[in-house]
Amino acid sequence: MIVRRLAHRLGHRFRLHRKDLPGKPDLVFPRHRAVVFVNGCWWHGHGCRRGARMPKTNSEYWSTKIAGNVARDAASVGALEASGWRVLVVWECQLRDGDLPQRLREFLGPQ
């Protein structure tokens, strides 16, 4: 919701979770041919402190599960870029960063 509100406040309109695109991106900006994924650090295997934790119970299952998520994400991003889409991945740990508005503004460009 943070990224949605920010994009809307910047004056950009978007679609949510388009099923016809690889990976069903969280936000799709058709006019800019750009997509944004908002990934949870743990579920998508980010390298930050939160993403690097591994449960003590059933750790083999979870490490396989998260590795599969990482591979699927990479394939989705690759397929989108191959078909001419620009991709931005925003991690959960970056949502509170002060530079997120600037990153989004630079990624989407002028209106």
C-alpha positions as CSV (number, residue, x, y, z in Angstrom):
1,M,0.0,0.0,0.0
2,I,2.9,2.4,0.7
3,V,4.2,2.1,-2.9
4,R,0.6,2.4,-4.3
5,R,-0.1,5.6,-2.4
6,L,3.3,7.0,-3.4
7,A,2.8,6.3,-7.1
8,H,-0.7,7.8,-7.0
9,R,0.6,10.9,-5.1
10,L,3.3,11.3,-7.9
11,G,0.4,11.4,-10.4
12,H,0.9,8.0,-12.0
13,R,-1.9,5.6,-12.7
14,F,-1.4,1.8,-12.6
15,R,-3.0,-1.6,-12.8
16,L,-2.7,-4.2,-10.1
17,H,-1.5,-7.9,-10.6
18,R,-2.0,-8.3,-14.3
19,K,-2.3,-12.0,-14.8
20,D,-1.2,-11.9,-18.4
21,L,2.4,-10.7,-17.4
22,P,5.0,-13.1,-16.1
23,G,5.1,-13.1,-12.3
24,K,1.9,-11.0,-11.9
25,P,3.6,-7.8,-11.0
26,D,2.2,-5.8,-8.1
27,L,1.9,-2.6,-10.0
28,V,1.8,-2.2,-13.8
29,F,2.3,1.1,-15.5
30,P,1.2,0.4,-19.1
31,R,1.9,3.9,-20.3
32,H,5.5,3.7,-19.2
33,R,5.8,0.0,-20.0
34,A,7.1,-0.5,-16.5
35,V,6.3,-2.8,-13.6
36,V,7.0,-2.8,-9.9
37,F,7.3,-5.8,-7.7
38,V,7.1,-5.3,-3.9
39,N,8.8,-8.3,-2.4
40,G,8.8,-9.5,1.2
41,C,12.4,-9.9,2.3
42,W,12.0,-13.4,3.9
43,W,9.7,-14.9,1.3
44,H,11.9,-13.8,-1.6
45,G,15.3,-14.4,-0.1
46,H,16.6,-10.8,0.1
47,G,20.2,-10.5,1.6
48,C,19.1,-8.2,4.4
49,R,19.0,-9.2,8.1
50,R,15.3,-10.1,7.9
51,G,15.7,-12.1,4.7
52,A,18.7,-14.0,5.8
53,R,17.0,-15.6,8.8
54,M,16.2,-19.3,8.6
55,P,13.7,-21.2,10.8
56,K,15.3,-23.7,13.1
57,T,12.5,-26.2,12.5
58,N,12.0,-27.7,9.0
59,S,14.9,-25.6,7.7
60,E,15.5,-27.9,4.7
61,Y,12.0,-27.4,3.4
62,W,12.1,-23.6,3.9
63,S,15.5,-23.2,2.2
64,T,14.3,-25.2,-0.8
65,K,11.0,-23.2,-0.9
66,I,12.8,-19.8,-0.7
67,A,15.4,-20.9,-3.3
68,G,12.5,-21.8,-5.6
69,N,10.9,-18.3,-5.0
70,V,14.2,-16.6,-5.9
71,A,14.6,-18.7,-9.1
72,R,10.9,-18.0,-10.1
73,D,11.4,-14.2,-9.5
74,A,14.5,-14.1,-11.6
75,A,12.7,-16.0,-14.4
76,S,9.8,-13.5,-14.2
77,V,12.0,-10.5,-14.3
78,G,14.0,-11.9,-17.2
79,A,10.9,-12.7,-19.2
80,L,9.5,-9.2,-18.6
81,E,12.7,-7.5,-19.6
82,A,13.0,-9.7,-22.7
83,S,9.6,-8.5,-23.8
84,G,10.5,-4.8,-23.4
85,W,9.2,-4.1,-19.9
86,R,11.3,-2.1,-17.4
87,V,11.3,-3.7,-13.9
88,L,11.8,-2.3,-10.4
89,V,11.9,-4.5,-7.4
90,V,11.2,-2.8,-4.1
91,W,12.1,-4.8,-1.0
92,E,10.1,-4.8,2.3
93,C,13.1,-3.4,4.1
94,Q,13.3,-0.4,1.7
95,L,9.7,0.7,2.2
96,R,10.7,3.0,5.1
97,D,13.7,4.5,3.3
98,G,13.5,8.2,2.6
99,D,14.8,7.7,-1.0
100,L,11.9,5.5,-2.1
101,P,10.0,8.5,-3.6
102,Q,13.0,9.5,-5.5
103,R,13.7,6.0,-6.8
104,L,10.1,5.7,-8.0
105,R,10.2,9.1,-9.6
106,E,13.4,8.3,-11.4
107,F,12.1,4.9,-12.5
108,L,8.8,6.2,-13.9
109,G,10.1,9.4,-15.3
110,P,8.1,12.5,-16.1
111,Q,4.3,12.4,-16.5
